[in-house]
Amino acid sequence: MQGELLAELPAAAAVAYAGLLGLLIGSFLNVVIHRIPLGESLLRPGSRCPGCQRPIRPWENVPVLSWLLLRGRCAGCGRWISLRYPAVELLTGMLFAALVYRTGVGWMTPVWLAWGAALVTAAVIDFDHRFIPDEVTLGGLAVALVCVPVAHWLEGQLWVEALLRSALGALLGGGMLWIVGFVHARLSVAMGRSFKHWPGEGEEIPKPASLDYWTWFPGMGFGDVKLLAMIGAVVGPWGVMETVVVASLLGLVMALAWAAGTRRFDAPFGFGPAITAAALLGVLVPWRPF
């Protein structure tokens, strides 16, 4: 019994360390989620209260704990600090711990954790603003196409096979959703359907010579296409196909819940949270081998 307990300690320690790292990364993700949509620098100025502009001291910025000790209010002006901040920190900590618990510790570990952080960022920004920044999707895609094959190669796989798997996953993920959006756009035009946001007041339907013809679709942002490409580069072709199927089901549930909440069936919402949740479920469900 004692020997089994000692054998489990390193794995338990890795999960705990990952959770603590996730709390810290989650604190930084709050900055990313707030500033990227505003076009602000992630480094300057330092964190400060949006109300009184008072700089946040280091001991007031401890993930989750500071929010609890401050009772959710700024120490200077008493302004309410959104529950979103500790929620993102706690979510990222739990996600990092779950990823390490599920996939183990190896060369892919930094990739899994960075991927998880990117998905949290994409989901929250898309929920708030209904767009996903290229810094997350295209930046994550570029990193994944380099780091995933190298990590698998260091773990003993053939580098060419790992590269092809990652590239095929990216093409399949982005390509499947692009086809759906493109076909829907062409059918909408052929049927004379109109949308409030597409092509826009006073604007003409995009023509084949325009880039918008290929990348601007009614009811779907091109950020979703790039997000699925980034996901596919990490989980490969089978993983990204699972993501598409599960995301479709989750998207339907979200659409019904959103319609019930807004009392409108035409109220737009971001599809990114459904995609990211589906991708994470595909990795974290216990039947997938690693």
N, C-alpha and C positions, 0 to 999 in steps of 0.2 A: 504493500500500500504506500509506504513512504517513498519507494523508488518511483512509482507511477506519479506521485505528486510532484517529485522533483523534476521528472521529465516534462511535466506540463507547465512548470514555472516559466521557462523561456518563452513559450508561446503566449502564455497569459501576460507576461511582461511586454511582449511586442504589441499585443492588442491594447494594453493600457497606455503604452507610449504613443501609439497611433491615435488613440482617443485624445490624449493631451495635446498632441500636435494639431489635431483637427480643431480643437477649441481655439488655439492660437491662429491658425489659418482662417478659421471662421470669422475672427475679429477683423482680419485684413479683408476678407471677402465683403464685409459690410461696407468698407471704404470703396471697394471696387464697384459694388452694386449701386452705391449712392452717386459716385463721381463720374463713372464712364458715361451714363446717359446724359450728363450735364456737360460733357466735354472737358472736365476738370482734370488736373494733374493728380496722380495717385500719391505723390510724395509731398507736395507743398500746396497749401499750408498744412500744418499738422492738424490732427483731429481737434475739433472745437465744437462747442455747443452752437447749434444753428440759431438759437434764440439770442443769448447774450454775447456770443462770439468768444466766450472764455475758453482758453486752451484746456484740453482735458489732460490732467496729470497722469503719470504712468500708473499710479495705484488706483486711479479711477477707471482704468482701461483693462482691468483683469477680466478675461472672458467670463461671462455669466455671473461670477461672484460679485464684481463691482456693481452690476445692475441690481442685484439682490440687496447688497449693503446700502446702496443709495436709494433703495425703494423705488427704483425706476424714475428718479428725478435728477436733474442737473444739480450739482452741489453748489452752483453759483446762483442761478436764478430760479431754481425749483421747477423748471419746465419739464414736462413729461417726456421721458425717453421711451420711444416705441418698443413694444415687446418684440418687434421684428429683430432687433439687434441680438439679444440673448438667444432667440429662437434659431437664428442662422448659425450662431456659434455652437449651440448644443447640437443642432442637426449635423453640422460638419464634423464635430467630434464623434458623434455616434456613427456617422457614415464611414469615417476613417477607420474606426475600430472594427466595424463590420467587414470592411473590405480586407483588412489584414487577417481577420479571423477566417474569412471565407477563402481567400486566395493564398494565404501563407506569406512568408517572407522570402523574397528573392529579388532578382534583377528587375522584375516587372513591378515591384512594390511602389517605387516612386512614380511610375507611370499611372498605376491605378489610383493613387492618391491625387495626383495632379488632375487626372481625368474626372474624379469625383468632385473636386473643387470647381472645375470648369462647368460641370453639369449643374451644381448648386447655383453658380453665378448666372448661367443661362436661364435657368428656370425662374429665378426671382425677378430678373430684369424683364423677361418676357411677360411675366404675370403683371408687373407694374406698368410697363410701357409698350407691350406688344411688339417688341423687336428684340433681336439677339445680336449683340455687337460682333463685328468681324474679328475683333481682338480675341474673342473667345473661340469662335468657330474656325475661322481660317488660321488663326494663330495656333489653336489646338490641333488642327489637321496637320499643319506643317510639322509640328513637334512630334505628333504621333507617327507620321510616316517615317521619321528618322529614328525615334527612340524605341518604338515597339519592335521593329525587326532586330535592332541591336540587342535589346533586352532578351528577346527569344533566342538569338544567336548565342549570347553569353550563357543561356540556360541549356544549350546543347542542340538547338534546332538548326537546320540549315538556313543560312542567312537569306538565300534567294527565295526559299519557300516562305519564310516569315515575311519578307518584303511583298511577295505576290499576294499573300493572304491579307496583309494590311491594305494594300492598294485595291484589291478586289472588294474588300469590305467597304472602303470609302466610296468607290465607284457605284457599288450596288446600293449603298445607303442613300447617297445623294441622288443617284439616278432614278430609283424607284419613286421617290417623292417628287422629283422634278417632272417625271412623266405624268404623274397624277395631276400636278398643277398645270402643266402645259396643255394636256388634253382637255381638262376642265375649262381652261381659258378659251380654247378654240371652239369647244362646243357652246360655251356661253355666247360667244360672238355670233356663231352660226344661228343660234336660237333667238338672238336679239335680246338676251337677258341684260339687265342693268344692275349695277351695284353702286351704292353711295360713294364708296371709296375707290372705285375702279371704273374707268380710267381716271376719274376726277372731274370736277366741274370745269367745263370749258376745254377739256383735253380730249384728243381723239384716241380711238383704239390704237394701240401700238401696231406698227407695220413690221414685216419680216426684216427690213433693213435696220430696225431699231433694236438696241440691246434689250429694251423693256419687253419686246415681243417674246423674248426667250427667258426672261428672268422675273417678270412682273405679272403676278397671277391674282385673280380675284379670290378672296377668302383664304389666301395662304401667303405668308411671307417667305421670301427666298432664304431668310435666315434659318428656317426649319430645314431646308434642303442642305445647307452647309453644316448645320448641327448634326444631321444624320450621317453626313459624310465623315465628320470628325469621330462620331461614335463608331461607325463601321471600321475606321482605321485602327481602332483599339480592339474591338470585339470580333472582328472578322465577318465574313459573309453570312454564316449561319446566325451569329449573334445579332447582326443588324436586321436580318429578316424577322427574328423573334421580336426585336424591338418594334418594328413596324406593325406587326400583328397586335401586340399588347398595347401599343400606343393608340391604335385605332379604337380599341375597346375602352381604354381609359379616356380618350378624347370624347367618346360618345357620352360616358358618364359625366364628364366635366361639362359638356354642352348642356345636358339636361339640368345639372345642378346650377349652372350659370343662368340658364333661362328661368329657372324657378326663383333664383335670387333676384334677378333684375326684372322679372315678369315680362321679358321680351325674348322672342325666339330669334331675333335678328341681331342681338347684342354681340359684338365681336369680343373674342378673348384669345389669349395666346395659347398656341398648341405646344409650346416648348415644355411646360411642366409635364404634360402627358408623355412626351418623347423621353425626357430625362428620367422620369419615374419608371418607364418601361425598360429603358436601358439598364438602370440599376437593378431592377427586379431580375432581369436576365442574367446578371452576374451573381446576385446574392442568393437566388433560389438554390436549395440544397442539392438538386439533381445534376447541376452542371459540373462536369469534371474540370480540374485545373492541374 
